[in-house]
Amino acid sequence: MPDFKPNDGRLYAPATERNREPILEILERVLPNPGTILEIASGTGEHASFFAPKLAPRRWWPSDISTPMLKSIAAWQKATNARYLLPPIQLDVREQSWSVETDQKRPIDAIVNINMIHISPWKACESLIAGAERVLPDQGVLFLYGPFKRNGEHTAPSNVTFDTWLKEQTPDWGVRDLEAVEGVAKVHHLILQEVIEMPANNLSLVFHKQP
Ligand SMILES: C[S@@+](CC[C@H](N)C(=O)[O-])C[C@H]1O[C@@H](n2cnc3c(N)ncnc32)[C@H](O)[C@@H]1O
């Protein structure tokens, strides 16, 4: 049977179906409950649509920089019809101030960011972490997922190939050093609590905001 995809505006990223279950297992454990979870760089919106019903009563608030992605997220939201999945907002982490900072109705308890910091300039990672410091309350959670180098070394040959490919796309993209990310986070009072090895040589990083 052909893999039928409805023509309703939803975009699909093949990696999502492979990584969503292992990521969900971590999120269920580390995210505050109840709470509002801001997802940064939601991409197609498939993760949001999958996670929101399973993580209820937490509210899942998707976002992305890209207008085509926001359309896809909205299409996934419509198809999912999940009570706890909020409409997506446009958010570029590099903005000096994020619109969510002034939305007192929806304080953010945690930030989830999957597969963005290697597919964007290092500045985006720094801005993400600086924004997390501004937005999160004390003990708020920042969750990052993706490939990382450890002590300057790749953790698998597939990550070497991926890093080369990323830099060919744009020289300031690339697999990030876990220690560099941890260092920036520390400056912003986000302390690395857990490093969890995930399938396909990815890591989940869990940070807690300290006063
Ligand atoms: C590889 S996709 C990952 C999408 C999704 N999280 C996933 O795992 O399927 C990277 C996403 O980062 C978003 N992005 C890149 N730069 C960004 C920025 N400065 N602020 C917010 N999102 C950004 C892109 O639009 C894209 O949707």
Ligand as a Chemical Component Dictionary entry (heavy atoms), coordinates in Angstrom:
data_LIG
# 
_chem_comp.id                   LIG 
_chem_comp.type                 NON-POLYMER 
_chem_comp.pdbx_formal_charge   0 
_chem_comp.three_letter_code    LIG 
# 
loop_
_chem_comp_atom.comp_id 
_chem_comp_atom.atom_id 
_chem_comp_atom.alt_atom_id 
_chem_comp_atom.type_symbol 
_chem_comp_atom.charge 
_chem_comp_atom.model_Cartn_x 
_chem_comp_atom.model_Cartn_y 
_chem_comp_atom.model_Cartn_z 
_chem_comp_atom.pdbx_ordinal 
LIG C1  C1  C 0  15.823 20.559 11.553 1  
LIG S1  S1  S 1  14.432 21.515 11.896 2  
LIG C2  C2  C 0  13.839 20.720 13.372 3  
LIG C3  C3  C 0  12.355 20.863 13.491 4  
LIG C4  C4  C 0  11.716 20.023 14.594 5  
LIG N1  N1  N 0  12.102 20.470 15.909 6  
LIG C5  C5  C 0  12.024 18.563 14.404 7  
LIG O1  O1  O 0  12.812 18.009 15.187 8  
LIG O2  O2  O -1 11.476 17.975 13.457 9  
LIG C6  C6  C 0  15.112 23.050 12.502 10 
LIG C7  C7  C 0  14.033 24.099 12.755 11 
LIG O3  O3  O 0  14.651 25.225 13.370 12 
LIG C8  C8  C 0  13.980 26.387 12.940 13 
LIG N2  N2  N 0  14.847 27.547 13.206 14 
LIG C9  C9  C 0  16.028 27.832 12.617 15 
LIG N3  N3  N 0  16.514 28.989 13.087 16 
LIG C10 C10 C 0  15.645 29.433 14.027 17 
LIG C11 C11 C 0  15.590 30.578 14.864 18 
LIG N4  N4  N 0  16.556 31.526 14.808 19 
LIG N5  N5  N 0  14.560 30.729 15.721 20 
LIG C12 C12 C 0  13.583 29.795 15.777 21 
LIG N6  N6  N 0  13.559 28.694 14.985 22 
LIG C13 C13 C 0  14.573 28.512 14.114 23 
LIG C14 C14 C 0  13.731 26.098 11.454 24 
LIG O4  O4  O 0  12.715 26.915 10.896 25 
LIG C15 C15 C 0  13.337 24.629 11.498 26 
LIG O5  O5  O 0  11.944 24.448 11.621 27 
# 
loop_
_chem_comp_bond.comp_id 
_chem_comp_bond.atom_id_1 
_chem_comp_bond.atom_id_2 
_chem_comp_bond.value_order 
_chem_comp_bond.pdbx_ordinal 
LIG C1  S1  SING 1  
LIG S1  C2  SING 2  
LIG S1  C6  SING 3  
LIG C2  C3  SING 4  
LIG C3  C4  SING 5  
LIG C4  N1  SING 6  
LIG C4  C5  SING 7  
LIG C5  O1  DOUB 8  
LIG C5  O2  SING 9  
LIG C6  C7  SING 10 
LIG C7  O3  SING 11 
LIG C7  C15 SING 12 
LIG O3  C8  SING 13 
LIG C8  N2  SING 14 
LIG C8  C14 SING 15 
LIG N2  C9  SING 16 
LIG N2  C13 SING 17 
LIG C9  N3  DOUB 18 
LIG N3  C10 SING 19 
LIG C10 C11 SING 20 
LIG C10 C13 DOUB 21 
LIG C11 N4  SING 22 
LIG C11 N5  DOUB 23 
LIG N5  C12 SING 24 
LIG C12 N6  DOUB 25 
LIG N6  C13 SING 26 
LIG C14 O4  SING 27 
LIG C14 C15 SING 28 
LIG C15 O5  SING 29 
# 
